[in-house]
Amino acid sequence: MKKIILLICFSVVLLSCKKQQKIAFEMVTYQQKSTLPCEEGACTEVIVKIPHALSKDSVSKRINEQVFDIVKEIVVFDQDNERFKTYEEAINSFITSYEDIKKQFPNEPVPWEAKIESKYTVFGKELVNIDMDHYTFTGGAHGSQGVISVFYDLATGKEVAQKDLFVNYEGFKNLAKKKFYAMNHLEENVSLNEKGYMFEDDKFYLAENIIINNEELIVRYNHYEIAPYAQGPTELKFSYKEIKSYLNPLYFKE
C-alpha cells in the first residue's frame, strides 16, 4: 500500500514539474527563390524568419500551428490555404503563383517579394509575445506591409486577447490617448478625422497590435489603420516603468 501511495505522489510531482517547464523557442528561417530568370538583379523570393516552440507537447503544437496560420494568411494567395500543411508548401505556393502569371504574361509581372522578420519575448512561464514584421509585393504602386503581434498563454497555448494583458485596460487606453494627442499636438476636444485621421466614429482607440518586450510597450498602428498610406505607421512607445501598474500580474510578474 505504501508503495502505491509513493508511486502516486511521485507521479503527481512529475506532472507538476512538467507543467512548470518553460517552453523554449528557436528562430527558424524558410527561404525560396523562383527558378525563372531574375530581372535587373531583382528575383522573386520569399524569406520567412519565425520562432518555433521546441517542446513536443500540445501547448507548443498549438502555438506553432497558430503562428503558421498567420504566415499562410500573409504569403498564400490560394483561397484554400488550409491545404498547405508545411512552411515549404506555403512558401512554394507564393513562388508558383508568380511563375504561373509570368508564363502567361511574359512582360508582366515584375518580380514579387515576401518577407517576414519576427521577434519574440517570453515572460516567465506564463506568456510569449511574437511580433511579425511583414512585407509583400505583388505589383502595383507599393507593397503591403505591417506588424502582426500576438500573445500566447504558455500554460494552454491559446491566444491571449489584448484586453486580458491589462488589469486596467481603460486606464492604459487613456494613457495612450494622452500620448497620442500630445505627440500630434492635438487639443482634447478636436475632431481626429478632421485632422486627417481615420478613426471609426471619430473616437480614439488602441491599435490592433501591441508589442511588449522587457524594455517597453509599443502601440503600433499599421499603414491605413488610422491614417493614409503616405503618413506611414504610427507608434506610441512607453517604458516598462510607465505601464507596469496597468499590466495583468497573471502574465507580468515583478
C-alpha positions as CSV (number, residue, x, y, z in Angstrom):
1,M,0.0,0.0,0.0
2,K,2.8,2.4,0.9
3,K,4.5,1.7,-2.4
4,I,1.3,2.6,-4.3
5,I,1.0,5.8,-2.3
6,L,4.6,6.7,-3.0
7,L,4.1,5.9,-6.7
8,I,1.1,8.2,-6.9
9,C,2.9,11.0,-5.1
10,F,5.9,10.6,-7.4
11,S,3.6,10.8,-10.4
12,V,1.9,14.0,-9.1
13,V,5.3,15.6,-8.6
14,L,6.4,14.6,-12.1
15,L,3.2,16.0,-13.7
16,S,3.6,19.2,-11.7
17,C,7.2,19.6,-12.8
18,K,6.2,19.0,-16.4
19,K,3.6,21.7,-16.2
20,Q,6.1,24.2,-14.8
21,Q,8.7,23.6,-17.5
22,K,9.5,26.7,-19.5
23,I,8.8,26.4,-23.2
24,A,11.9,27.2,-25.3
25,F,11.8,28.8,-28.7
26,E,14.3,29.0,-31.6
27,M,14.3,31.1,-34.7
28,V,13.8,29.1,-38.0
29,T,14.3,30.5,-41.5
30,Y,12.5,29.4,-44.6
31,Q,13.6,30.7,-47.9
32,Q,12.9,30.1,-51.6
33,K,13.6,31.8,-54.9
34,S,11.9,31.5,-58.2
35,T,13.6,29.4,-60.9
36,L,12.7,31.9,-63.5
37,P,15.5,34.4,-64.5
38,C,15.9,37.5,-62.3
39,E,15.3,40.9,-63.7
40,E,18.0,43.6,-63.2
41,G,19.1,41.8,-60.1
42,A,15.6,41.5,-58.7
43,C,14.3,38.0,-58.1
44,T,11.0,36.7,-56.9
45,E,11.8,35.4,-53.4
46,V,10.3,34.5,-50.1
47,I,12.1,34.8,-46.7
48,V,10.3,33.8,-43.5
49,K,12.0,34.0,-40.2
50,I,9.7,32.7,-37.4
51,P,10.0,31.4,-33.8
52,H,9.3,27.8,-33.3
53,A,8.3,26.3,-29.9
54,L,10.6,23.3,-29.4
55,S,8.7,21.2,-27.0
56,K,6.6,18.3,-28.3
57,D,3.7,18.8,-26.0
58,S,0.2,20.0,-27.1
59,V,0.8,23.6,-26.0
60,S,3.8,24.0,-28.2
61,K,2.0,22.4,-31.1
62,R,-0.9,24.7,-30.7
63,I,1.3,27.8,-30.7
64,N,3.2,26.6,-33.7
65,E,0.0,25.9,-35.6
66,Q,-1.4,29.4,-34.9
67,V,1.8,31.1,-36.0
68,F,1.8,29.0,-39.2
69,D,-1.8,30.1,-39.9
70,I,-0.8,33.7,-39.7
71,V,2.1,33.1,-42.1
72,K,-0.2,31.5,-44.5
73,E,-2.5,34.5,-44.5
74,I,0.5,36.7,-45.5
75,V,2.2,34.6,-48.2
76,V,-0.5,32.3,-49.7
77,F,-2.7,33.6,-52.4
78,D,-4.8,30.5,-52.8
79,Q,-8.2,30.9,-51.1
80,D,-7.9,27.3,-49.9
81,N,-4.8,27.8,-47.8
82,E,-5.8,25.0,-45.4
83,R,-4.4,22.5,-47.8
84,F,-0.9,23.7,-47.2
85,K,0.5,21.8,-44.2
86,T,4.1,22.9,-44.1
87,Y,6.1,26.2,-44.4
88,E,7.7,24.8,-47.5
89,E,4.4,24.2,-49.2
90,A,3.1,27.6,-48.2
91,I,6.2,29.4,-49.5
92,N,6.2,27.4,-52.7
93,S,2.6,28.4,-53.4
94,F,3.7,32.1,-53.5
95,I,6.5,31.3,-55.9
96,T,4.2,29.2,-58.0
97,S,1.5,31.9,-58.2
98,Y,4.1,34.3,-59.6
99,E,5.6,31.8,-62.1
100,D,2.1,30.9,-63.4
101,I,1.3,34.5,-64.2
102,K,4.8,35.1,-65.6
103,K,4.4,32.2,-68.0
104,Q,1.0,33.6,-69.2
105,F,2.2,37.2,-69.5
106,P,6.0,37.2,-70.1
107,N,6.2,41.0,-69.8
108,E,4.4,41.1,-66.6
109,P,4.6,41.0,-63.6
110,V,7.7,42.4,-62.1
111,P,9.4,40.2,-59.5
112,W,7.4,39.5,-56.4
113,E,8.7,39.6,-52.8
114,A,7.5,38.3,-49.4
115,K,9.4,38.8,-46.2
116,I,8.5,38.1,-42.6
117,E,11.0,39.1,-39.9
118,S,10.0,38.0,-36.4
119,K,10.9,38.7,-32.8
120,Y,9.7,37.1,-29.6
121,T,9.8,37.8,-25.9
122,V,9.0,35.2,-23.2
123,F,7.6,36.4,-19.9
124,G,8.5,33.7,-17.3
125,K,6.5,30.6,-17.8
126,E,3.3,32.5,-18.4
127,L,3.3,34.3,-21.7
128,V,5.1,34.8,-25.1
129,N,4.8,37.8,-27.4
130,I,5.5,37.1,-31.0
131,D,5.6,40.1,-33.4
132,M,6.0,39.6,-37.2
133,D,7.2,42.5,-39.3
134,H,5.9,41.5,-42.8
135,Y,6.2,42.9,-46.3
136,T,4.7,41.5,-49.6
137,F,4.9,43.0,-53.1
138,T,2.9,41.5,-56.0
139,G,2.9,44.5,-58.3
140,G,1.3,47.9,-58.1
141,A,2.5,51.3,-56.7
142,H,3.7,49.8,-53.4
143,G,3.7,46.6,-51.4
144,S,1.7,45.6,-48.4
145,Q,3.5,45.9,-45.0
146,G,2.8,45.9,-41.3
147,V,3.3,44.3,-38.0
148,I,1.3,41.5,-36.5
149,S,1.7,41.0,-32.8
150,V,0.2,38.1,-30.9
151,F,0.4,36.8,-27.3
152,Y,0.1,33.2,-26.3
153,D,-0.6,31.7,-22.9
154,L,2.2,29.2,-22.2
155,A,0.0,27.1,-20.0
156,T,-2.7,26.5,-22.6
157,G,-1.2,27.6,-26.0
158,K,-4.2,29.8,-26.6
159,E,-4.0,33.3,-27.9
160,V,-4.4,36.0,-25.2
161,A,-6.8,38.8,-26.1
162,Q,-5.4,42.3,-25.9
163,K,-7.7,43.3,-23.0
164,D,-6.5,40.4,-21.0
165,L,-3.0,41.7,-21.0
166,F,-4.1,44.5,-18.7
167,V,-5.5,44.7,-15.2
168,N,-6.7,48.3,-16.1
169,Y,-7.3,48.3,-19.8
170,E,-9.3,51.6,-19.8
171,G,-6.6,53.3,-17.7
172,F,-3.9,52.3,-20.2
173,K,-6.2,53.3,-23.1
174,N,-6.5,56.8,-21.6
175,L,-2.7,56.9,-21.1
176,A,-2.2,56.1,-24.7
177,K,-4.7,58.7,-25.8
178,K,-2.9,61.4,-23.9
179,K,0.4,60.4,-25.5
180,F,-1.2,60.3,-29.0
181,Y,-2.7,63.8,-28.6
182,A,0.5,65.2,-27.1
183,M,2.7,63.7,-29.9
184,N,0.5,65.1,-32.6
185,H,-0.2,68.4,-30.9
186,L,-3.9,67.9,-30.7
187,E,-6.4,69.6,-28.4
188,E,-8.6,67.5,-26.2
189,N,-11.9,68.0,-28.0
190,V,-10.6,68.2,-31.5
191,S,-12.2,66.0,-34.3
192,L,-9.5,63.4,-35.1
193,N,-10.9,62.8,-38.5
194,E,-10.9,66.4,-39.4
195,K,-7.2,66.4,-38.7
196,G,-6.7,63.8,-41.3
197,Y,-7.0,60.6,-39.3
198,M,-9.4,57.7,-39.9
199,F,-10.7,56.6,-36.5
200,E,-14.1,54.9,-36.7
201,D,-16.8,57.1,-35.2
202,D,-14.1,59.7,-34.8
203,K,-13.1,58.2,-31.4
204,F,-9.6,57.3,-30.3
205,Y,-9.0,53.5,-29.8
206,L,-5.9,51.3,-29.3
207,A,-4.2,49.8,-32.3
208,E,-4.9,46.2,-33.3
209,N,-1.3,45.4,-32.5
210,I,0.6,45.9,-29.2
211,I,4.2,44.8,-28.8
212,I,5.7,44.2,-25.3
213,N,9.3,43.3,-24.6
214,N,11.4,43.6,-21.4
215,E,12.1,47.3,-22.0
216,E,9.0,48.9,-23.5
217,L,5.4,48.6,-24.8
218,I,4.7,49.8,-28.3
219,V,1.2,50.6,-29.6
220,R,1.6,50.1,-33.3
221,Y,-0.9,51.4,-35.9
222,N,-0.1,49.9,-39.3
223,H,-0.4,51.6,-42.7
224,Y,-4.1,52.5,-43.4
225,E,-5.2,51.7,-39.8
226,I,-5.8,55.3,-38.7
227,A,-4.1,57.3,-41.5
228,P,-3.4,57.4,-45.2
229,Y,-0.6,55.2,-46.5
230,A,1.7,58.2,-47.2
231,Q,1.7,59.0,-43.5
232,G,3.1,55.6,-42.7
233,P,2.7,53.7,-39.4
234,T,2.2,55.4,-36.1
235,E,3.9,54.1,-32.9
236,L,3.2,55.1,-29.3
237,K,6.1,54.0,-27.1
238,F,6.0,53.5,-23.3
239,S,8.8,52.5,-21.0
240,Y,8.1,49.3,-18.9
241,K,8.1,51.5,-15.8
242,E,5.3,53.7,-17.2
243,I,2.9,50.8,-17.9
244,K,3.9,48.2,-15.3
245,S,0.9,49.1,-13.0
246,Y,-1.5,48.6,-15.9
247,L,-0.3,45.1,-16.8
248,N,-2.0,41.9,-15.7
249,P,0.1,40.4,-12.9
250,L,-1.0,36.9,-14.0
251,Y,1.3,37.3,-17.0
252,F,3.7,40.1,-16.0
253,K,5.3,39.4,-12.7
254,E,7.7,41.6,-10.7
